[in-house]
């Protein structure tokens, strides 16, 4: 890498690390949080789930069929956002533990990448003790004549014949260098990870009472 390019990249790193990340990250880690709960939302298909997000972010009901809620940085005006989506598995379908294990098999996680997206990485994990996986991908779309690039991480959790998707992304005009977007994503990844870690599937615990 040429020295001028390295210097430019380092300036981006300093910019995002010093300003963008701490505003939301430190806020979240200092307990300045807001919470969303799916109670009363018909899109939740009977699942009570909650998650926390930085208090300075704006939240709104999702406009698309399966999207319960969306939170966006800078009071709803920013370019970092997270969505909560719940999809039911067809009624009558019997799902075994082996089926769930195969669903989150690392070799099959590419299937969760949307059309046109480029799979980066993925692995099994757990969310609130439930089987889960995460998938990281790059996406570039044309919307209303504007090309937008984004890097997203989606956490997929299985519970009671439902799939819970928690997706977080950073996005920018395709005119900006991909390297800048990568640095931006890395700055926000710790926050996205902690927001996913705050998910509680209350229905699970109520069933166990």
C-alpha positions in Angstrom: 0.0 0.0 0.0 1.4 3.4 -0.9 2.2 5.7 2.0 -0.4 8.3 0.9 -3.1 5.6 0.8 -2.0 4.3 4.2 -2.1 7.8 5.6 -5.6 8.4 4.2 -6.9 5.1 5.6 -5.4 5.9 9.0 -7.1 9.3 9.1 -10.4 7.5 8.5 -9.7 5.1 11.3 -8.9 7.9 13.7 -12.0 9.8 12.6 -14.4 7.0 13.1 -12.8 5.6 16.2 -12.5 8.9 17.9 -15.9 10.3 17.1 -18.5 8.0 15.6 -18.1 4.9 17.8 -17.9 6.4 21.3 -21.0 8.5 20.9 -23.2 5.4 20.6 -20.9 2.8 22.2 -20.1 4.7 25.4 -23.7 5.8 25.7 -24.9 2.2 25.5 -22.2 0.9 27.8 -23.0 3.6 30.4 -26.6 2.3 30.6 -28.0 5.3 28.6 -30.3 3.0 26.7 -33.8 2.7 25.4 -35.6 -0.6 25.0 -38.1 -2.1 22.6 -40.5 -4.9 23.4 -42.8 -6.7 20.9 -45.7 -6.9 23.4 -48.9 -5.9 21.5 -47.3 -6.0 18.1 -49.2 -8.4 15.8 -46.1 -8.8 13.6 -44.5 -10.6 16.5 -46.6 -13.7 15.8 -47.0 -14.4 19.5 -43.4 -14.0 20.5 -42.4 -11.6 23.2 -38.9 -10.3 22.6 -37.0 -7.2 23.6 -33.7 -5.5 22.9 -31.8 -2.4 24.0 -30.4 0.4 21.9 -28.6 3.7 22.5 -30.9 6.4 23.9 -29.9 8.9 21.2 -31.1 6.6 18.5 -34.6 6.9 17.1 -37.0 4.0 16.9 -40.0 3.4 14.7 -42.4 0.6 13.8 -41.2 -1.3 10.7 -43.0 -0.5 7.5 -42.5 -3.9 5.9 -44.6 -7.0 6.6 -42.3 -8.9 9.0 -40.3 -5.9 10.4 -41.4 -5.2 13.9 -39.1 -2.3 14.7 -36.2 -0.3 13.3 -33.8 1.9 15.3 -31.5 4.4 13.6 -28.6 6.5 14.9 -28.8 10.3 15.4 -32.4 10.3 16.5 -33.5 8.5 13.3 -31.4 10.6 10.9 -28.2 8.6 10.8 -26.7 5.9 8.5 -26.5 3.2 11.1 -29.6 1.1 11.7 -30.9 -2.1 13.2 -34.1 -4.0 12.4 -36.0 -6.7 14.3 -37.9 -9.2 12.1 -39.8 -12.3 13.1 -40.9 -15.0 10.5 -43.0 -18.0 11.4 -42.2 -21.4 9.9 -45.3 -22.8 8.0 -47.9 -24.3 10.3 -47.7 -28.1 10.4 -44.0 -28.2 9.8 -42.2 -30.3 12.3 -38.8 -28.9 13.2 -36.4 -31.2 15.0 -33.2 -30.2 16.8 -31.3 -31.8 13.9 -33.2 -29.5 11.5 -32.1 -26.5 13.5 -28.6 -27.7 13.6 -28.5 -28.1 9.9 -30.2 -24.7 9.4 -27.2 -23.0 11.1 -24.6 -25.2 9.6 -21.6 -23.0 8.6 -21.6 -24.3 5.1 -25.3 -23.2 4.6 -25.1 -19.8 6.1 -24.5 -18.2 2.7 -28.1 -19.0 2.0 -29.1 -16.1 4.4 -27.3 -13.6 2.2 -29.9 -11.6 0.2 -29.9 -11.6 -3.6 -27.1 -9.5 -4.8 -25.2 -9.6 -1.5 -21.7 -10.9 -1.1 -21.1 -13.2 1.8 -18.2 -12.3 4.1 -18.4 -14.7 7.0 -20.7 -16.4 9.4 -20.8 -18.9 12.3 -23.1 -20.6 14.9 -23.8 -18.9 18.2 -26.6 -18.5 20.7 -29.0 -15.7 21.5 -30.6 -15.8 25.0 -29.6 -19.5 25.1 -31.4 -20.3 21.9 -29.7 -21.8 18.8 -28.5 -19.0 16.5 -26.0 -17.9 13.9 -24.6 -14.7 12.6 -24.0 -13.8 8.9 -21.9 -10.8 7.7 -22.3 -9.6 4.1 -21.7 -6.7 1.7 -24.5 -5.3 -0.3 -24.8 -2.7 -3.1 -28.2 -1.7 -4.4 -29.6 0.9 -6.7 -32.6 2.7 -5.2 -34.4 5.5 -7.0 -31.3 6.0 -9.1 -29.0 6.2 -6.1 -26.4 3.5 -5.6 -25.8 2.6 -1.9 -23.3 0.3 -0.4 -23.8 -1.3 3.0 -22.1 -3.9 5.3 -24.5 -5.8 7.5 -24.5 -8.4 10.2 -27.6 -10.4 10.8 -28.2 -12.6 13.9 -30.7 -15.4 13.2 -32.3 -17.1 16.2 -34.7 -20.1 16.3 -37.4 -20.2 18.9 -40.8 -22.1 18.9 -41.1 -22.6 15.1 -40.1 -19.0 14.6 -37.0 -17.3 13.2 -36.0 -14.1 14.8 -33.7 -11.8 12.7 -31.8 -8.9 14.2 -29.9 -7.1 11.5 -27.6 -4.1 11.9 -25.8 -2.2 9.1 -23.8 0.8 8.1 -24.4 2.3 4.7 -23.1 5.0 2.4 -23.1 6.3 -1.2 -21.3 4.0 -3.6 -19.2 7.0 -4.5 -17.3 6.6 -1.2 -14.4 4.0 -1.1 -15.2 0.5 0.1 -12.3 0.8 2.5 -14.0 3.7 4.3 -17.2 1.7 4.7 -15.2 -1.3 6.1 -13.6 0.9 8.7 -16.9 2.5 9.6 -18.4 -1.0 10.0 -15.6 -2.1 12.3 -16.1 0.9 14.4 -19.8 0.1 15.0 -19.5 -3.7 15.2 -18.9 -3.8 19.0 -22.1 -1.8 19.5 -24.1 -4.1 17.1 -22.8 -7.1 19.0 -23.8 -5.7 22.4 -27.3 -4.8 21.1 -27.7 -8.4 19.8 -26.5 -9.6 23.2 -29.2 -7.6 24.9 -32.0 -9.6 23.2 -34.3 -11.4 25.6 -36.9 -13.8 24.4 -39.4 -13.4 27.3 -41.8 -16.0 25.9 -39.1 -18.7 26.4 -38.8 -17.9 30.1 -42.6 -17.6 30.6 -43.0 -21.1 29.1 -40.6 -22.4 31.7 -42.4 -21.0 34.7 
